[in-house]
Amino acid sequence: MAKERKSERELRQMMLEAARKHEECAELEDLFIFGPTPRPDANWGFGIAGRNNKVSVACYTRLDQIASELQANYELHPVKAGRRDIESRVWSLVRDHPALKTSLSRAGGGLRSHHV
């Protein structure tokens, strides 16, 4: 089944609406969608924006679940941002958030160090 294409703005809005239904994401102010990603099952990902770009691990876990459900049905329209810019922003978010880094490691999420 072909995935429906959505804009970054549409995917962001869909994620925010879904997150607002969950108490653990009450602290979430905003997020951003980025892509393309090298994942085999999705061509986009998300990052946290607002409140020093941080949320609790419980909120991040819920957001990851929401993203996985959306990624199964939607793909991001091609974007103009360079991969190097995207990787730098995402790497700084994860590196600066020790609890998130630990949670991703336990969940099997791989972080490769890219020097950009």
N, C-alpha and C positions, 0 to 999 in steps of 0.2 A: 504494500500500500504506500503510495506516495504521500509524503508529508506536505501539509499546507504551509506556504511561506508567510511569515509575518515580519513586520518591521521591528526594530529594536524597541521602539515606543510601544507597540502593541504587546510584545512579550513582557516588557517591564510592567505595563498596566495589569496584565493577566496575573503575573506573579504577585504584585502588590495586593490585588483584590483577594487572591487566595490566601495570602499571608495574614491579612486582616481578620480572617475567620478563626485564627488560632491565637489563643491567649499568650503562648510563649513568644509570639512575634509582636507583641504590643509595643516593644521598644524600637522596632524597625521604623526608621524615618524614610529611607529611600534605598534604592538599589540601581545598579546599571547592568545592562546586558552587553556582552562582548562576543566577538567571534571574528573570524572562524576559529574553531578549536580543532585539534587533531583527534578528538574522540571518535571512535567508530560509530557510536549511536546518536551523536548530536553534533551540530556545527556551531553551537553557541553555549555560553556559560553566563554566570552572573557574579557580581561583586557587591559589597555593601557600601552604601554612601550615606553620609550624615552621621552624627554622633561619633565623630572620630573614626568613622569607617569600621565600627565594631558592633557586634551583637553577641548575645550569649550563645554558647554551644548548642543549647536546646533550640533556639531560634534558627541558627544556621542549619542544624540538622533538618528542621522542618522545611526550610527554604530549599535545601538540597532535594528533599522528597518531592516538593512542588515542581521544581525544575525538571526532575526526572520524568514526572508525569507529563509535563508540557513538552519536553524534548521528544517523547514518544510520538507526538502528533504534529509538532510544528518545527520548522527550521527557519533560521534567520536568513532574510534577504542578504545578498552579498553586501559587505560593509567596506567603507573606505579606510578605516584605521589600519595602520601598519601593525603587523604581528609583534614587532619589537616594542612598540608603544603599549600594546595590550599586555604583553608578557611582563613588562616592567611594572605596570600598575598592579596587576594581579599578584606578582611576586612580592611587592612591597606590602600589600594588604595582608598576605599570609605570614610573611616574615615578622611583621609588627604585631601579630596577634598570636601569642604563644599557645593559648588554649585551643584556638582553631587549628594551629599547626599540629598539636598533639592529637586532636580529634581526627584530623584527616589521616594521620599516620596510623592510628588504631583502626580506622575504617578501610584501610588499604589504599587510600588516596596517595598517589605518588607525587612528590615534589622533587623536581630536578632543578638543580642550581644552574641558572643561566646567567652568565655575566653579560650584562647589557650596558 
